[in-house]
C-alpha cells in the first residue's frame, strides 16, 4: 500500500547554470553596441547551460558572433541567482537573457589608455 505522504516516483529539477566571463575585446564593424571598429572594451560574457564547467571557446565564439575579436579573458565563475540580485539592471537583464537565449554580452566604455580608445 502506498502512503499519500510518499511520492511514488522521484521528482528531479534540473536548472540551467550560468557562467560569467570577464573579458576584453576589440570592436569590429557592425557590432550590435555600435562602437567604432578598433576600440578596445571590457565586457562580461554570460553563458547558460547544463554543463558544470567552463566553456572558454564557447564564450569567445559568442563574442565573435557579435563582432568582437582579440578576446582576452580574465576571471570567470559560476553565478548564482542571489548574486545577480545585487547587481545593476544591465547585468540582471543580461543574466535573464542568457537563461532564455543561452548567452548575453555586456560591453562597457572603452578602455582608457589604449591606442584605440
PEDAVEN-V689575 format. One line per field, one symbol per residue. ss: DSSP state (H for helix, E for strand, L for the rest). phi: phi as a letter, one per 20 degrees, with the letter a starting at -180 (. if undefined). psi: psi as a letter, one per 30 degrees, with the letter a starting at -180 (. if undefined). Layout:
ss->???
phi->???
psi->???
This chain:
ss->LLLLLLLLLLLLLLLLEEEEEEEEEEELLLLLLLLLLLLEEEEEEEEEELLLLLLHHHHHHHHHHLLEEEEEEEEEEEELHHHHLLLLHHHHHHHHHHHHHLEEEEEEEELLLLLLL
phi->.effedfebfdddddfdddddebcbdfdgmffemffgnfdcebdddccrdedbfcgfffffffffemcclfdedfbafdegfffgeefffffffffffffdnaacddeggffnefed
psi->kkkffkkflkkkkkkkkkkkkklklkkllgkffgkkkfkklklkkkkkagkhlkieeeeeeeeefghklhkkkblllkklefeefflleeeeeeeeeeeeffllkkkllkkkglff.
